[in-house]
């Protein structure tokens, strides 16, 4: 019998919780070497940054309507912002936004 290479599949392996967010579901996330970036699911959406090792989140931006995806590079955080109305729901269209990490 061979042991799986994924530590979570090995006997005794278990996932580690990196982010817990009690207010809303999470809709998108991205990682860099030191931080986790994530967005809430229900509008108006806030985007947060939290150290991968745990700790207090920092609110990077707020009042987004819907956030569908996130990416990071060395200096910036990018996300798809859907400006669908709060009452009419998401349109699955929109714009790519950027801000410094």
N, C-alpha and C positions, 0 to 999 in steps of 0.2 A: 504494500500500500504506500502511495506517495502522499506527502503533505502538501496541501495547496500553497502556492506562493503568496496569495493574498492573506495578510495577517488576520483579517476579520473572518476568514473561512477556516482558519486553523482552530483546533480544539482549544477552548479557553479564550479565544480572541473575542473582543467585543468593541463596538464603536465608542468613540469619545464624543461627547456633546461639545461642539465648538460655540454655537450660538443658540440661545433660547430667547424667543421673543414672544411675550405673552399677549400683547395687545392685538395683533393680527397675524394672519398666516404670512409666510415669506414668499415672494414672487420671483426673485432673481438673486443671484449671488455671483461674486467673482473673488479670486484669491490672488495675492502676490506673496512675496517671501515672508512678510511680516503681518499682514492684515487680511481680514475677511470683510468684504463690502457686501451689503445686502439691502433689499428693499422690501417694504411691507406689501401685502396683496390688496388691501382695501383702500380706495381713495379717500382723502388725499394722501398720497404716498410720501413717506419720508425715506431717505437713503442714509444708511449708517455705515460707519467704519469701526471695527473692533479688532484689537490685537489677536492674532491666531492663538496666543497663549492664554487668552481670557482677559477679563478686565472690563472696564467701563466703555460702552459704545459712545462714539462721537457722531452727532447728527451732521451730515455733510450738506444736505439740501432737503427741502420739503415742498409740499404743495404740488407734487407731480400728480397727474391723474392716474395713469397706469404705467408701470415699468415692466417691460417684457424680457429684457436681456441685459447683461452687464459684462463688460470686459475692462481690463486694466493693462496699461503699459508702464514704463518706468516712471512716468510723471503724472499720468492722467487716468481718470475713471470715465468710461463711456457707457451710455445706456440708451435704449430705445424708449422714447417717451411717446405714449399714445394720448393725444389730447381729447379723446372721447369724452363726452359730457358725463357728469356724475349721474344724471338721471337716465341718460340714454345708453349707458354702458360703453364698453370699449369698441373702437372701430377697427382695431388691428391695423392701424396705419399710424403715421406720425413722423417723428424726426429723431435723429441721433443727437444726443446732448453730451457735453464734455465739461469736466471741471478738474482742477488740480486735486491730487490725492491728499 
